Amino acid sequence: MPQSGGGLDERLAAAFAHAARAAPDAPALLVGMDTPQVDAALLAEPLSPARRPGVDAWYGPAADGGFWALGLARPSGPLARRLLLGLPMSTPETGQALLDRLLAEDLTVHRLPVVTDVDTVRDARRVAAEAPGSRFAACLQAIEAAPEVAG
């Protein structure tokens, strides 16, 4: 589905609202596109059907204070708007502010591992080192080996 307009908070809330309309009985998980080291293995166990009972939300904190994942067991437009609209984005307090909102809604939150998201070249190098066999690492290596970059 195409992204809606507005700020990141509005677009994320709209994505959850769309998920709720498209599959009303299914959980929804949004994962940041700047976390190329996240793979199915990292998510398989915490999101498995055996681990879902009693969990209302999944929260993936980022190392820089943001968040890389947000999941809702029963997404709805109103809940997503309460959680996300007006949330300060791209600050060192963003993740904690989201977690505070999740807890204020009295949701049972399963915390996913802390992950580094890629905002800087230093972050890119760290993530490539964490996932050395990944396509991301290979692309970064090729970019850094290019004469116009190296010089």
Secondary structure, DSSP 4 states (H G I P E B T S, - for coil): -PPPSS-HHHHHHHHHHHHHHHSTTS-EEEE-TT-TT--HHHHHTTTSTTT-TT--EEEEEBTTSSEEEEEESS--HHHHHHHHTTPPPSSTTHHHHHHHHHHHTT--EEEPPPB---SSHHHHHHHHHHSTTSHHHHHHHHHHHSHHHH-
